[in-house]
Amino acid sequence: MGVSKQTIYNWESGLTTPDLNQVIRMYIVCGLNPKSLLPKRKKAVMMNLVIPIPTSIK
């Protein structure tokens, strides 16, 4: 991971938190898909999404 034992101790103790790049590297090292960090979108939310379509292009 390229971090010290003290850094990991601080994460585990809640004194500091890893940045996003470190979290992604941890997921990869553990064999997990980093995309699973993203929230799941519900179909119902997507169905209610209204995108205005321009009637003319200037």
mmCIF file of the N, C-alpha and C atoms, coordinates in Angstrom:
data_MODEL
# 
_entry.id   MODEL 
# 
loop_
_atom_site.group_PDB 
_atom_site.id 
_atom_site.type_symbol 
_atom_site.label_atom_id 
_atom_site.label_alt_id 
_atom_site.label_comp_id 
_atom_site.label_asym_id 
_atom_site.label_entity_id 
_atom_site.label_seq_id 
_atom_site.pdbx_PDB_ins_code 
_atom_site.Cartn_x 
_atom_site.Cartn_y 
_atom_site.Cartn_z 
_atom_site.occupancy 
_atom_site.B_iso_or_equiv 
_atom_site.pdbx_formal_charge 
_atom_site.auth_seq_id 
_atom_site.auth_comp_id 
_atom_site.auth_asym_id 
_atom_site.auth_atom_id 
_atom_site.pdbx_PDB_model_num 
ATOM 1   N N  . MET A 1 1  ? 0.825   -1.205 0.000   1.00 0.00 ? 1  MET A N  1 
ATOM 2   C CA . MET A 1 1  ? 0.000   0.000  0.000   1.00 0.00 ? 1  MET A CA 1 
ATOM 3   C C  . MET A 1 1  ? 0.859   1.255  0.000   1.00 0.00 ? 1  MET A C  1 
ATOM 4   N N  . GLY A 1 2  ? 2.094   1.150  0.464   1.00 0.00 ? 2  GLY A N  1 
ATOM 5   C CA . GLY A 1 2  ? 2.946   2.323  0.471   1.00 0.00 ? 2  GLY A CA 1 
ATOM 6   C C  . GLY A 1 2  ? 2.668   3.285  1.606   1.00 0.00 ? 2  GLY A C  1 
ATOM 7   N N  . VAL A 1 3  ? 2.067   2.793  2.694   1.00 0.00 ? 3  VAL A N  1 
ATOM 8   C CA . VAL A 1 3  ? 1.824   3.644  3.866   1.00 0.00 ? 3  VAL A CA 1 
ATOM 9   C C  . VAL A 1 3  ? 2.479   2.984  5.079   1.00 0.00 ? 3  VAL A C  1 
ATOM 10  N N  . SER A 1 4  ? 2.741   3.780  6.079   1.00 0.00 ? 4  SER A N  1 
ATOM 11  C CA . SER A 1 4  ? 3.394   3.272  7.286   1.00 0.00 ? 4  SER A CA 1 
ATOM 12  C C  . SER A 1 4  ? 2.398   2.547  8.194   1.00 0.00 ? 4  SER A C  1 
ATOM 13  N N  . LYS A 1 5  ? 2.952   1.786  9.122   1.00 0.00 ? 5  LYS A N  1 
ATOM 14  C CA . LYS A 1 5  ? 2.115   1.118  10.120  1.00 0.00 ? 5  LYS A CA 1 
ATOM 15  C C  . LYS A 1 5  ? 1.365   2.148  10.961  1.00 0.00 ? 5  LYS A C  1 
ATOM 16  N N  . GLN A 1 6  ? 2.016   3.275  11.225  1.00 0.00 ? 6  GLN A N  1 
ATOM 17  C CA . GLN A 1 6  ? 1.386   4.344  11.996  1.00 0.00 ? 6  GLN A CA 1 
ATOM 18  C C  . GLN A 1 6  ? 0.157   4.897  11.273  1.00 0.00 ? 6  GLN A C  1 
ATOM 19  N N  . THR A 1 7  ? 0.260   5.042  9.938   1.00 0.00 ? 7  THR A N  1 
ATOM 20  C CA . THR A 1 7  ? -0.870  5.530  9.140   1.00 0.00 ? 7  THR A CA 1 
ATOM 21  C C  . THR A 1 7  ? -2.048  4.568  9.256   1.00 0.00 ? 7  THR A C  1 
ATOM 22  N N  . ILE A 1 8  ? -1.771  3.279  9.144   1.00 0.00 ? 8  ILE A N  1 
ATOM 23  C CA . ILE A 1 8  ? -2.842  2.284  9.246   1.00 0.00 ? 8  ILE A CA 1 
ATOM 24  C C  . ILE A 1 8  ? -3.443  2.307  10.652  1.00 0.00 ? 8  ILE A C  1 
ATOM 25  N N  . TYR A 1 9  ? -2.591  2.427  11.662  1.00 0.00 ? 9  TYR A N  1 
ATOM 26  C CA . TYR A 1 9  ? -3.086  2.537  13.043  1.00 0.00 ? 9  TYR A CA 1 
ATOM 27  C C  . TYR A 1 9  ? -4.018  3.736  13.182  1.00 0.00 ? 9  TYR A C  1 
ATOM 28  N N  . ASN A 1 10 ? -3.621  4.864  12.596  1.00 0.00 ? 10 ASN A N  1 
ATOM 29  C CA . ASN A 1 10 ? -4.461  6.073  12.673  1.00 0.00 ? 10 ASN A CA 1 
ATOM 30  C C  . ASN A 1 10 ? -5.802  5.860  11.986  1.00 0.00 ? 10 ASN A C  1 
ATOM 31  N N  . TRP A 1 11 ? -5.811  5.144  10.863  1.00 0.00 ? 11 TRP A N  1 
ATOM 32  C CA . TRP A 1 11 ? -7.076  4.840  10.185  1.00 0.00 ? 11 TRP A CA 1 
ATOM 33  C C  . TRP A 1 11 ? -7.948  3.978  11.091  1.00 0.00 ? 11 TRP A C  1 
ATOM 34  N N  . GLU A 1 12 ? -7.332  2.914  11.638  1.00 0.00 ? 12 GLU A N  1 
ATOM 35  C CA . GLU A 1 12 ? -8.089  1.982  12.466  1.00 0.00 ? 12 GLU A CA 1 
ATOM 36  C C  . GLU A 1 12 ? -8.601  2.636  13.742  1.00 0.00 ? 12 GLU A C  1 
ATOM 37  N N  . SER A 1 13 ? -7.858  3.609  14.235  1.00 0.00 ? 13 SER A N  1 
ATOM 38  C CA . SER A 1 13 ? -8.242  4.297  15.471  1.00 0.00 ? 13 SER A CA 1 
ATOM 39  C C  . SER A 1 13 ? -9.239  5.422  15.230  1.00 0.00 ? 13 SER A C  1 
ATOM 40  N N  . GLY A 1 14 ? -9.463  5.764  13.967  1.00 0.00 ? 14 GLY A N  1 
ATOM 41  C CA . GLY A 1 14 ? -10.375 6.848  13.643  1.00 0.00 ? 14 GLY A CA 1 
ATOM 42  C C  . GLY A 1 14 ? -9.745  8.221  13.767  1.00 0.00 ? 14 GLY A C  1 
ATOM 43  N N  . LEU A 1 15 ? -8.419  8.257  13.928  1.00 0.00 ? 15 LEU A N  1 
ATOM 44  C CA . LEU A 1 15 ? -7.738  9.547  14.029  1.00 0.00 ? 15 LEU A CA 1 
ATOM 45  C C  . LEU A 1 15 ? -7.646  10.241 12.667  1.00 0.00 ? 15 LEU A C  1 
ATOM 46  N N  . THR A 1 16 ? -7.467  9.454  11.623  1.00 0.00 ? 16 THR A N  1 
ATOM 47  C CA . THR A 1 16 ? -7.430  9.966  10.248  1.00 0.00 ? 16 THR A CA 1 
ATOM 48  C C  . THR A 1 16 ? -8.202  8.998  9.361   1.00 0.00 ? 16 THR A C  1 
ATOM 49  N N  . THR A 1 17 ? -8.419  9.391  8.133   1.00 0.00 ? 17 THR A N  1 
ATOM 50  C CA . THR A 1 17 ? -9.077  8.512  7.169   1.00 0.00 ? 17 THR A CA 1 
ATOM 51  C C  . THR A 1 17 ? -8.254  8.485  5.888   1.00 0.00 ? 17 THR A C  1 
ATOM 52  N N  . PRO A 1 18 ? -8.286  7.368  5.174   1.00 0.00 ? 18 PRO A N  1 
ATOM 53  C CA . PRO A 1 18 ? -7.554  7.300  3.912   1.00 0.00 ? 18 PRO A CA 1 
ATOM 54  C C  . PRO A 1 18 ? -8.224  8.178  2.863   1.00 0.00 ? 18 PRO A C  1 
ATOM 55  N N  . ASP A 1 19 ? -7.412  8.685  1.928   1.00 0.00 ? 19 ASP A N  1 
ATOM 56  C CA . ASP A 1 19 ? -8.025  9.456  0.843   1.00 0.00 ? 19 ASP A CA 1 
ATOM 57  C C  . ASP A 1 19 ? -8.614  8.483  -0.179  1.00 0.00 ? 19 ASP A C  1 
ATOM 58  N N  . LEU A 1 20 ? -9.331  9.004  -1.137  1.00 0.00 ? 20 LEU A N  1 
ATOM 59  C CA . LEU A 1 20 ? -10.049 8.169  -2.104  1.00 0.00 ? 20 LEU A CA 1 
ATOM 60  C C  . LEU A 1 20 ? -9.113  7.243  -2.868  1.00 0.00 ? 20 LEU A C  1 
ATOM 61  N N  . ASN A 1 21 ? -7.949  7.744  -3.287  1.00 0.00 ? 21 ASN A N  1 
ATOM 62  C CA . ASN A 1 21 ? -7.008  6.898  -4.021  1.00 0.00 ? 21 ASN A CA 1 
ATOM 63  C C  . ASN A 1 21 ? -6.556  5.708  -3.173  1.00 0.00 ? 21 ASN A C  1 
ATOM 64  N N  . GLN A 1 22 ? -6.330  5.930  -1.895  1.00 0.00 ? 22 GLN A N  1 
ATOM 65  C CA . GLN A 1 22 ? -5.926  4.844  -1.007  1.00 0.00 ? 22 GLN A CA 1 
ATOM 66  C C  . GLN A 1 22 ? -7.052  3.828  -0.829  1.00 0.00 ? 22 GLN A C  1 
ATOM 67  N N  . VAL A 1 23 ? -8.277  4.304  -0.729  1.00 0.00 ? 23 VAL A N  1 
ATOM 68  C CA . VAL A 1 23 ? -9.425  3.402  -0.593  1.00 0.00 ? 23 VAL A CA 1 
ATOM 69  C C  . VAL A 1 23 ? -9.543  2.531  -1.842  1.00 0.00 ? 23 VAL A C  1 
ATOM 70  N N  . ILE A 1 24 ? -9.388  3.130  -3.004  1.00 0.00 ? 24 ILE A N  1 
ATOM 71  C CA . ILE A 1 24 ? -9.474  2.374  -4.253  1.00 0.00 ? 24 ILE A CA 1 
ATOM 72  C C  . ILE A 1 24 ? -8.363  1.330  -4.312  1.00 0.00 ? 24 ILE A C  1 
ATOM 73  N N  . ARG A 1 25 ? -7.142  1.708  -3.934  1.00 0.00 ? 25 ARG A N  1 
ATOM 74  C CA . ARG A 1 25 ? -6.034  0.739  -3.917  1.00 0.00 ? 25 ARG A CA 1 
ATOM 75  C C  . ARG A 1 25 ? -6.321  -0.401 -2.945  1.00 0.00 ? 25 ARG A C  1 
ATOM 76  N N  . MET A 1 26 ? -6.911  -0.100 -1.782  1.00 0.00 ? 26 MET A N  1 
ATOM 77  C CA . MET A 1 26 ? -7.247  -1.153 -0.822  1.00 0.00 ? 26 MET A CA 1 
ATOM 78  C C  . MET A 1 26 ? -8.255  -2.131 -1.425  1.00 0.00 ? 26 MET A C  1 
ATOM 79  N N  . TYR A 1 27 ? -9.238  -1.609 -2.111  1.00 0.00 ? 27 TYR A N  1 
ATOM 80  C CA . TYR A 1 27 ? -10.230 -2.477 -2.752  1.00 0.00 ? 27 TYR A CA 1 
ATOM 81  C C  . TYR A 1 27 ? -9.562  -3.398 -3.756  1.00 0.00 ? 27 TYR A C  1 
ATOM 82  N N  . ILE A 1 28 ? -8.675  -2.844 -4.580  1.00 0.00 ? 28 ILE A N  1 
ATOM 83  C CA . ILE A 1 28 ? -8.000  -3.638 -5.606  1.00 0.00 ? 28 ILE A CA 1 
ATOM 84  C C  . ILE A 1 28 ? -7.107  -4.696 -4.963  1.00 0.00 ? 28 ILE A C  1 
ATOM 85  N N  . VAL A 1 29 ? -6.335  -4.320 -3.950  1.00 0.00 ? 29 VAL A N  1 
ATOM 86  C CA . VAL A 1 29 ? -5.455  -5.259 -3.258  1.00 0.00 ? 29 VAL A CA 1 
ATOM 87  C C  . VAL A 1 29 ? -6.263  -6.409 -2.657  1.00 0.00 ? 29 VAL A C  1 
ATOM 88  N N  . CYS A 1 30 ? -7.450  -6.115 -2.175  1.00 0.00 ? 30 CYS A N  1 
ATOM 89  C CA . CYS A 1 30 ? -8.304  -7.138 -1.558  1.00 0.00 ? 30 CYS A CA 1 
ATOM 90  C C  . CYS A 1 30 ? -9.120  -7.921 -2.583  1.00 0.00 ? 30 CYS A C  1 
ATOM 91  N N  . GLY A 1 31 ? -8.968  -7.577 -3.857  1.00 0.00 ? 31 GLY A N  1 
ATOM 92  C CA . GLY A 1 31 ? -9.691  -8.295 -4.906  1.00 0.00 ? 31 GLY A CA 1 
ATOM 93  C C  . GLY A 1 31 ? -11.131 -7.860 -5.071  1.00 0.00 ? 31 GLY A C  1 
ATOM 94  N N  . LEU A 1 32 ? -11.453 -6.670 -4.595  1.00 0.00 ? 32 LEU A N  1 
ATOM 95  C CA . LEU A 1 32 ? -12.820 -6.154 -4.708  1.00 0.00 ? 32 LEU A CA 1 
ATOM 96  C C  . LEU A 1 32 ? -12.909 -5.181 -5.875  1.00 0.00 ? 32 LEU A C  1 
ATOM 97  N N  . ASN A 1 33 ? -14.096 -5.002 -6.391  1.00 0.00 ? 33 ASN A N  1 
ATOM 98  C CA . ASN A 1 33 ? -14.329 -4.075 -7.491  1.00 0.00 ? 33 ASN A CA 1 
ATOM 99  C C  . ASN A 1 33 ? -14.554 -2.672 -6.928  1.00 0.00 ? 33 ASN A C  1 
ATOM 100 N N  . PRO A 1 34 ? -13.676 -1.705 -7.277  1.00 0.00 ? 34 PRO A N  1 
ATOM 101 C CA . PRO A 1 34 ? -13.861 -0.342 -6.764  1.00 0.00 ? 34 PRO A CA 1 
ATOM 102 C C  . PRO A 1 34 ? -15.204 0.276  -7.146  1.00 0.00 ? 34 PRO A C  1 
ATOM 103 N N  . LYS A 1 35 ? -15.823 -0.197 -8.216  1.00 0.00 ? 35 LYS A N  1 
ATOM 104 C CA . LYS A 1 35 ? -17.124 0.341  -8.616  1.00 0.00 ? 35 LYS A CA 1 
ATOM 105 C C  . LYS A 1 35 ? -18.196 0.035  -7.584  1.00 0.00 ? 35 LYS A C  1 
ATOM 106 N N  . SER A 1 36 ? -17.958 -0.965 -6.740  1.00 0.00 ? 36 SER A N  1 
ATOM 107 C CA . SER A 1 36 ? -18.943 -1.297 -5.712  1.00 0.00 ? 36 SER A CA 1 
ATOM 108 C C  . SER A 1 36 ? -19.007 -0.221 -4.628  1.00 0.00 ? 36 SER A C  1 
ATOM 109 N N  . LEU A 1 37 ? -18.057 0.724  -4.649  1.00 0.00 ? 37 LEU A N  1 
ATOM 110 C CA . LEU A 1 37 ? -18.099 1.851  -3.714  1.00 0.00 ? 37 LEU A CA 1 
ATOM 111 C C  . LEU A 1 37 ? -19.188 2.844  -4.084  1.00 0.00 ? 37 LEU A C  1 
ATOM 112 N N  . LEU A 1 38 ? -19.577 2.854  -5.354  1.00 0.00 ? 38 LEU A N  1 
ATOM 113 C CA . LEU A 1 38 ? -20.574 3.807  -5.824  1.00 0.00 ? 38 LEU A CA 1 
ATOM 114 C C  . LEU A 1 38 ? -21.958 3.394  -5.358  1.00 0.00 ? 38 LEU A C  1 
ATOM 115 N N  . PRO A 1 39 ? -22.801 4.366  -5.034  1.00 0.00 ? 39 PRO A N  1 
ATOM 116 C CA . PRO A 1 39 ? -24.157 4.015  -4.603  1.00 0.00 ? 39 PRO A CA 1 
ATOM 117 C C  . PRO A 1 39 ? -24.950 3.407  -5.749  1.00 0.00 ? 39 PRO A C  1 
ATOM 118 N N  . LYS A 1 40 ? -25.822 2.493  -5.414  1.00 0.00 ? 40 LYS A N  1 
ATOM 119 C CA . LYS A 1 40 ? -26.689 1.862  -6.414  1.00 0.00 ? 40 LYS A CA 1 
ATOM 120 C C  . LYS A 1 40 ? -27.801 2.828  -6.786  1.00 0.00 ? 40 LYS A C  1 
ATOM 121 N N  . ARG A 1 41 ? -28.037 2.943  -8.057  1.00 0.00 ? 41 ARG A N  1 
ATOM 122 C CA . ARG A 1 41 ? -29.135 3.808  -8.503  1.00 0.00 ? 41 ARG A CA 1 
ATOM 123 C C  . ARG A 1 41 ? -30.385 2.966  -8.678  1.00 0.00 ? 41 ARG A C  1 
ATOM 124 N N  . LYS A 1 42 ? -31.475 3.491  -8.223  1.00 0.00 ? 42 LYS A N  1 
ATOM 125 C CA . LYS A 1 42 ? -32.740 2.781  -8.358  1.00 0.00 ? 42 LYS A CA 1 
ATOM 126 C C  . LYS A 1 42 ? -33.382 3.155  -9.679  1.00 0.00 ? 42 LYS A C  1 
ATOM 127 N N  . LYS A 1 43 ? -34.037 2.174  -10.291 1.00 0.00 ? 43 LYS A N  1 
ATOM 128 C CA . LYS A 1 43 ? -34.709 2.430  -11.557 1.00 0.00 ? 43 LYS A CA 1 
ATOM 129 C C  . LYS A 1 43 ? -35.754 3.524  -11.424 1.00 0.00 ? 43 LYS A C  1 
ATOM 130 N N  . ALA A 1 44 ? -36.472 3.517  -10.323 1.00 0.00 ? 44 ALA A N  1 
ATOM 131 C CA . ALA A 1 44 ? -37.538 4.502  -10.132 1.00 0.00 ? 44 ALA A CA 1 
ATOM 132 C C  . ALA A 1 44 ? -36.987 5.918  -10.159 1.00 0.00 ? 44 ALA A C  1 
ATOM 133 N N  . VAL A 1 45 ? -35.825 6.111  -9.594  1.00 0.00 ? 45 VAL A N  1 
ATOM 134 C CA . VAL A 1 45 ? -35.214 7.443  -9.603  1.00 0.00 ? 45 VAL A CA 1 
ATOM 135 C C  . VAL A 1 45 ? -34.864 7.827  -11.029 1.00 0.00 ? 45 VAL A C  1 
ATOM 136 N N  . MET A 1 46 ? -34.303 6.892  -11.770 1.00 0.00 ? 46 MET A N  1 
ATOM 137 C CA . MET A 1 46 ? -33.918 7.166  -13.149 1.00 0.00 ? 46 MET A CA 1 
ATOM 138 C C  . MET A 1 46 ? -35.153 7.414  -14.031 1.00 0.00 ? 46 MET A C  1 
ATOM 139 N N  . MET A 1 47 ? -36.250 6.735  -13.727 1.00 0.00 ? 47 MET A N  1 
ATOM 140 C CA . MET A 1 47 ? -37.467 6.894  -14.522 1.00 0.00 ? 47 MET A CA 1 
ATOM 141 C C  . MET A 1 47 ? -38.055 8.287  -14.329 1.00 0.00 ? 47 MET A C  1 
ATOM 142 N N  . ASN A 1 48 ? -37.858 8.902  -13.163 1.00 0.00 ? 48 ASN A N  1 
ATOM 143 C CA . ASN A 1 48 ? -38.399 10.220 -12.880 1.00 0.00 ? 48 ASN A CA 1 
ATOM 144 C C  . ASN A 1 48 ? -37.497 11.347 -13.350 1.00 0.00 ? 48 ASN A C  1 
ATOM 145 N N  . LEU A 1 49 ? -36.353 10.996 -13.896 1.00 0.00 ? 49 LEU A N  1 
ATOM 146 C CA . LEU A 1 49 ? -35.407 11.995 -14.366 1.00 0.00 ? 49 LEU A CA 1 
ATOM 147 C C  . LEU A 1 49 ? -35.937 12.619 -15.647 1.00 0.00 ? 49 LEU A C  1 
ATOM 148 N N  . VAL A 1 50 ? -36.075 13.942 -15.631 1.00 0.00 ? 50 VAL A N  1 
ATOM 149 C CA . VAL A 1 50 ? -36.569 14.653 -16.806 1.00 0.00 ? 50 VAL A CA 1 
ATOM 150 C C  . VAL A 1 50 ? -35.423 15.485 -17.373 1.00 0.00 ? 50 VAL A C  1 
ATOM 151 N N  . ILE A 1 51 ? -35.118 15.232 -18.635 1.00 0.00 ? 51 ILE A N  1 
ATOM 152 C CA . ILE A 1 51 ? -34.059 15.986 -19.299 1.00 0.00 ? 51 ILE A CA 1 
ATOM 153 C C  . ILE A 1 51 ? -34.710 16.831 -20.388 1.00 0.00 ? 51 ILE A C  1 
ATOM 154 N N  . PRO A 1 52 ? -34.596 18.157 -20.276 1.00 0.00 ? 52 PRO A N  1 
ATOM 155 C CA . PRO A 1 52 ? -35.207 18.998 -21.299 1.00 0.00 ? 52 PRO A CA 1 
ATOM 156 C C  . PRO A 1 52 ? -34.486 18.825 -22.641 1.00 0.00 ? 52 PRO A C  1 
ATOM 157 N N  . ILE A 1 53 ? -35.265 18.737 -23.682 1.00 0.00 ? 53 ILE A N  1 
ATOM 158 C CA . ILE A 1 53 ? -34.702 18.605 -25.030 1.00 0.00 ? 53 ILE A CA 1 
ATOM 159 C C  . ILE A 1 53 ? -34.937 19.918 -25.746 1.00 0.00 ? 53 ILE A C  1 
ATOM 160 N N  . PRO A 1 54 ? -33.858 20.536 -26.219 1.00 0.00 ? 54 PRO A N  1 
ATOM 161 C CA . PRO A 1 54 ? -34.033 21.824 -26.899 1.00 0.00 ? 54 PRO A CA 1 
ATOM 162 C C  . PRO A 1 54 ? -34.815 21.639 -28.205 1.00 0.00 ? 54 PRO A C  1 
ATOM 163 N N  . THR A 1 55 ? -35.700 22.586 -28.468 1.00 0.00 ? 55 THR A N  1 
ATOM 164 C CA . THR A 1 55 ? -36.511 22.501 -29.695 1.00 0.00 ? 55 THR A CA 1 
ATOM 165 C C  . THR A 1 55 ? -35.758 23.069 -30.891 1.00 0.00 ? 55 THR A C  1 
ATOM 166 N N  . SER A 1 56 ? -34.789 23.929 -30.635 1.00 0.00 ? 56 SER A N  1 
ATOM 167 C CA . SER A 1 56 ? -33.999 24.454 -31.739 1.00 0.00 ? 56 SER A CA 1 
ATOM 168 C C  . SER A 1 56 ? -32.579 24.720 -31.247 1.00 0.00 ? 56 SER A C  1 
ATOM 169 N N  . ILE A 1 57 ? -31.667 24.654 -32.176 1.00 0.00 ? 57 ILE A N  1 
ATOM 170 C CA . ILE A 1 57 ? -30.272 24.915 -31.849 1.00 0.00 ? 57 ILE A CA 1 
ATOM 171 C C  . ILE A 1 57 ? -29.904 26.251 -32.460 1.00 0.00 ? 57 ILE A C  1 
ATOM 172 N N  . LYS A 1 58 ? -29.381 27.159 -31.639 1.00 0.00 ? 58 LYS A N  1 
ATOM 173 C CA . LYS A 1 58 ? -29.037 28.487 -32.132 1.00 0.00 ? 58 LYS A CA 1 
ATOM 174 C C  . LYS A 1 58 ? -27.623 28.510 -32.643 1.00 0.00 ? 58 LYS A C  1 
# 
